[in-house]
Amino acid sequence: MDAIVTVAAARDVGPGTVAIEFETPDGFEAEPGQFVKLSAEVDGESYARFYTLSSPGVGDTFEVTVGIDPEEAGPFSQHLDSLAAGDDVEISGPFGRSYYDGESRVVVLAGGPGVGPAVGIAEAAVADGNEAAVVYLDDSPAHEDRLSALRDDGASVVVTGDDADLADAVSDALTGDDGEQVFVYGFADFVSRATDAVEAAGGDADAAKVENFG
């Protein structure tokens, strides 16, 4: 669907990272891990970017998490960083097939901005009474409060630096149980490392639900 949505809240959730919560428009339905296109006009120029949902649901509001490099941020990133409650943005979507679909165990491998869908999917799984494991690589982690809450709720959460060896963490997270679903979210280099680690651990990387951010 295409709609104009209103910002309900915006908050910093880590270094150079902001979570933007929008009021859910009538008829909008999406699953944790799907993505939307945000569009806006900035200084007379039209911009659009895709962002993955970082909320476990879309009932009254839904959220996206945006990473912003202050040295490289363009006009649209600066615009998103400046949003506050009451501002409007155009959205389209949702898009994507790499989403949580009620699997009995989710293993989410996230690099950088992949933490957004990671926390959303893990929270949705835990709320459903299912098992969740998150392996998150980032030198400057975001959403640490939600990751800590997931640990408290019984999820397995491993947070480590960008250069860490994924193999052991992925091997520990995978059980091979029926109903286990692997998700991978991140940029191309991370996706390659993560799928290699899944294969090395005896998993099936081809069966993983993967979103490559480019």
Disulfide bonds with the S-S distance in Angstrom:
none
